[in-house]
Amino acid sequence: MTEKAFFREPSVAEIKKRAGRLFSGDIQQLVTLGEGEFLVIPSYLLVPPSFRKEPIKFLKHGPEITIRRFHSIADAAQDATIPLELRRKAFEERKGRNIDFACYSFAPVIGNDRRRRRVALPQILDGERIYAYAHQVNWAGIKVKPYDNARKVEQYGADVVVEVPSSERKSERYKFRFTGVPVVDNGTKFALAHSLGTDHTCEFKRYRGIRYPWIDEKEDPHVFNFCKHEVAGWYALLDFYWNEQHNLTPLEMSNIAIPSALMVEACKRTLDSVLIEDRSLKDPANKDKLRKPNQAEKQILLYRTARAYGHDETLFCDTRRDGLPAQYDWTLRS
């Protein structure tokens, strides 16, 4: 499928028309690249050696930033810490470690689906991109239909159906349901925040979910990976409840980070100004062995950006500093 114009990225040949700069190891190079430059990063400086033959395994089995686990509704309610604070603490505690993380994760305490929820940074940024597209291209939009009038919503959360546009031409919109959405301001909201789920499926969710656990893995090997469609739909849901119903609870209880304008800039540079030097490439026509970053490399670059600049500078949107996420500038360099 062909990407819509809003999502078009420059090719390797187009990027190579600019002046190449070799990666020094300082991730701030990514954000400070000049308009006429691109960054060359040797592949061995990113994906750990044990995952280099199959980078997809890093995304499935690489280390996770684990958000604090709760054992019961009462445990979460008694702690009463909002997800933003839990996520900030988890990221900051790992800031000094020279480890690249594949995602961050949280675990449900309500409902039958107790798979841990995993959130990779490229999915957050791709979801933000779809969300911005839905607002900046008039006919697109994201539809939100809540089912939140029943009394049981206080205990089990609301169901909310969303329709999210595709990034590909002539593709149908994705329609799916969020479950366990915290919309009532009570003690149970702290447990519901970690139990968010959907009935969505797409190629990413279907194949990223196929993973066999390490022999010493303690948590359930079956996981729930949030994808870009769910992230875009979640942002629209938060927007709906805040602007249409003046209900801050879903935003307050959101475990899905909202990126800053700085993080969007870092993501844009990975898409339009980074080439990976990969000596394993066999194509004789590709003499300089350069290619676009794969998903594992994007995750590592985005995580290193978050580590270098700090959680609140990258994975928290301050509208006074960043503006509205719906209006973020996603224009790429050609």
Number of C-alpha atoms within 10 A of each C-alpha: 8 11 14 12 10 17 16 16 18 15 14 15 10 13 23 18 12 16 12 16 14 13 17 12 10 10 19 14 17 22 17 12 16 13 11 13 17 25 25 19 20 16 19 13 14 18 21 16 10 11 15 15 11 11 19 16 16 23 21 21 18 19 14 18 19 17 20 15 16 18 12 13 17 15 14 23 17 12 11 14 12 16 22 21 11 16 23 17 15 17 22 15 11 14 17 10 9 9 15 22 21 24 25 20 22 25 25 23 24 21 13 8 14 17 19 22 21 22 24 25 29 22 22 22 24 20 23 27 24 27 28 23 26 22 16 16 10 8 9 16 18 22 16 20 13 16 12 17 10 9 10 10 17 21 17 20 27 24 20 20 19 22 21 26 21 18 23 16 11 11 12 12 16 17 19 18 19 21 20 25 29 30 24 18 15 12 17 21 28 27 28 30 30 29 27 24 24 17 11 16 14 11 9 14 15 11 9 18 15 12 13 11 14 9 6 6 9 8 11 10 16 15 20 20 23 22 24 25 29 28 25 27 29 25 22 25 24 19 19 18 18 15 11 9 9 10 17 16 19 23 22 18 22 22 23 23 21 22 23 25 24 19 24 23 20 25 24 21 20 21 20 22 31 27 24 21 20 17 13 9 13 10 8 8 7 10 10 11 17 21 18 20 19 11 17 24 23 21 25 24 23 24 24 20 23 24 22 16 16 16 23 16 20 25 25 18 20 17 11 7 11 16 13 14 21 18 14 19 15 18 13 16 15 15
